[in-house]
Amino acid sequence: MELLIMINACKIASASRVTAVIPCFPYARQDKKDKSRAPISAKLVANMLSVAGADHIITMDLHASQIQGFFDIPVDNLYAEPAVLKWIKENISEWRNCTIVSPDAGGAKRVTSIADRLNVDFALIHKERKKANEVDRMVLVGDVKDRVAILVDDMADTCGTICHAADKLLSAGATRVYAILTHGIFSGPAISRINNACFEAVVVTNTIPQEDKMKHCSKIQVIDISMILAEAIRRTHNGESVSYLFSHVPL
């Protein structure tokens, strides 16, 4: 609401262009009807932003790329991937002998892209539900034996999936397990789960402020993405191309 009110305030004060920078797009997971009579909240947010008067949206790692199609105005969906690659190379000494793992089939595309750019193998974890209420059976597809496993996902909420996945990777012979996430929501039991899990580190970007969470959990490390957003704002304002940021970290 604050964002909408500010967009509207700028618009009626005769701003020539209003750009909304939304690092973590709200309701991005509700992008389709998962069952009948459910709302499509992401579309509603898109409509509200457009009606309030936004001319351009800059966001990061949308949960589903189709959300860009909910808007009739330009949307720049920036990727945390270049910053993630940089972090892996600088902080994991044996990154050449690692496997990038997706904790669910939906993130396979993101993981294969990172694995290709690092020239390493990838694996994915397939969740099977026998019945709606039974505990998931997780199946690891790929080899992590005697390697560093790096779980990559776009967001972690209660961290149930990634903590399950970490246990699965260790039992499959991984030497160490890292988790790298773009949006760390960390609601409910997430922090205690991470503290009890076997991660070397859980790395998140600061699309959502993480200072409080870091006090309660020593495993959480933060990648600062303010430079990427700042450069995107500068390029957009000056009418330059933003494409460079899809594959590079601004210096």
N, C-alpha and C positions, 0 to 999 in steps of 0.2 A: 504493500500500500504506500509506504514512504516513497519508493522508487516511482510509482505511478503518479503520486502527487507532485513530486519534483519535476518529472517529465512534463506534466501538464502546466506547472508554474512557468517552466522555461518556454513552453510553447506559446502560452498566452502573453508572455513578455516579449513576443516577436523574435524568438531565436530562429536563426536561419536553418539550423540543423541540430537535431538532438540525437546523440548516440548513447545507448545504454550499454554499459560494460557490466556483464553479469557473469562472474567467474564460475559460479555453480548454479546452473539453471534450475529454478524451483519446479517441483513436480515432474521432473524429466522422466521418471520411471513410469508415470501414468500416461503413456503415449498411445495406448490402444485400449479397447475394452477387453479386459481379461476375462470377464464374464458378462452376461447380459445385464443391462441396466446399471452398468458402472459408468462413471464420468470419464472423459478424456481431458484431464486437468491441464496437461501441457498445452493443448490447443486453446483452452480457456486463457491461460497465462499469455499465450501469443496474441490472442485477440485483445486482451486488456492492454498489453504494451502498445499495440498498434493504435488502438482507439485513444489511448492517453496522448499519443503523438510522437512516439519514437520513430526515427527515420532509419536507424541502423542499430544492429545488435552485435556486440562482441561477446562471445562466450567461450567456454573451454570444455573440451572432451564431453560433448553431449552424450547422454546415455544411449540415445538412438539418433543417428544422423538425420532420419526423416523429419525430426522436429524442425529442421531448417525449412521444410516445405510447408509447415503450419503458418509461416509468415509470408506476406507479400512484399516485405522490405528486405534489404540485404542482411544476411547473417554471416558473420565470420566465426566459424567454429575452429578455434585454435587448438593445437595439440600439445599435450605435456610431453609427448614422446621424445623430442630432442633433448629436453631437460633430463628426462629419465635415463636416456642413453649416456649423457654426460655424467650423471651421478654414478651409474653402474661402472663406467670406465675409471672414474676417480676413486671410488670407495670399495670396490670389490676387486682385490688384487688378482684373483684367478678367474676373471670374467670370461677368459677364452675357453675355460672348461666348465661352463655353466649350461643349464637348460632353463629356458623361459617357459613358465607353465601358466596356462589359463585355468582358473578355478571353475569355470563353466564353459559350455560350448559356445555361448554367445560372444565371449571375448576372444575367440580363436583368431579372428582377423587382426585384432590389435597385437596379439602375441606373435603371430607369424611375421608381421611387419617389423617388430623389434628384433626378433630372432634373425631375420634376414639381414638387417643392418649391422648386427653384431657378428654375423656369420657363425651362429651357434645353432644347436638343435632346439626344438620346442616340443612340448608335451601338452596334453590337455586332460582335464578331469571331467568325467562324464557322470552326472548325477542320475541315479535311477530311483524312481519312487515305485515301490511295489503297490502300496495303497496310499491314499491321501495322508493318512495319519502315521504311517510307519516311518521309522528313521531311514534316511536316505542311505542307499548303498553307493559308495563312490568307486568308480573304476578309473584307474590311471591308464591313459593311452600314451605310451612313449617311455623312454628310458631315462632314469635319473640316478642310476647306481653309481656311487663314488663321485658324484658331481654336486656342485652348488646349485640349488634350485631357487629360481626367482619367480615368485607368484606375481602376476601383473593383472590388475583389474581396474575398472574406471571408478568404482566407488565401493566403500565398505561401510555398512550401516551397523548391524549388530555383530558383525565379524564371525558369525556362525560358520559360513561357508569357508572362509579362508583359514580358520583355525582347524576345521575338519580336514581341509586340504593339506595343511602343513603336517598333520599327524600322518596322513596317507603317504606323503612324500618321504618322511623320515623312515616309515616302515618299508618303503620301497628302496631304501638304501642311499638317500641323499645325505651328503655330509653336513650341509648347512642349508637353512631355509630363510630367504628374505621375502618380504611382501612389499610391493610398490603399488601405490594406489593414487589416483588423481584426487578424488574427493573423499576425505576422511570424515564421515558424519559421526561415527562412533557414538551411537545412542544406546541406552539401556546397559546391558552387561558387557558391552564391547571392551572397555578398558580392562576389566578383570579377566576377560577371556584372553586378551593379548598378553597380559602379565603371566598367565598360567600356561600359555602356549609356548611352542619351542622355536619361536622366531629369533634370529640373530638381531634383526631390526625390522620395524614396520615403517616404511618411508612414504610420507604423504606430501602432496603439495599444499601450499597455503591458500587454496581457493576458498577454504573455510578456515578461519583463524584457529590455530592449534595450541596456543600458549597454555591454556588451562589443562588440556589433555596431557601435554608434555610433563607437567608437574606431577601428574599421577602415574605416569608410565614412562620409564626410562628408555624403553625400546623404540618409542616414536621419534623419528627424525623427520625434518622438514626440508623440502626442496622449495626455494623461493621462486615463484613464477611472476613476481611483480615486473621484472624486466621485460618478459614476453608481452604482458598486457600493455606496459608503457610504450614499447616499440610499436605495437599494433595501433595504439591510440595515435601516436605520432605519425605513422605512415598513413592512417586513414584520414587524419586531419589535413595532411599535406597532399593527399590524393596520390600517394605512391602505392605500389603493389605490396600486399600483405603475404604473398605466396612464399617469400623467403622464410618466413617464420614457421611454415609447415615442416621444414626439414632442418632448420638451424636454430641455435640459441643465440639471441643477440648478445654482442660482446659488452 
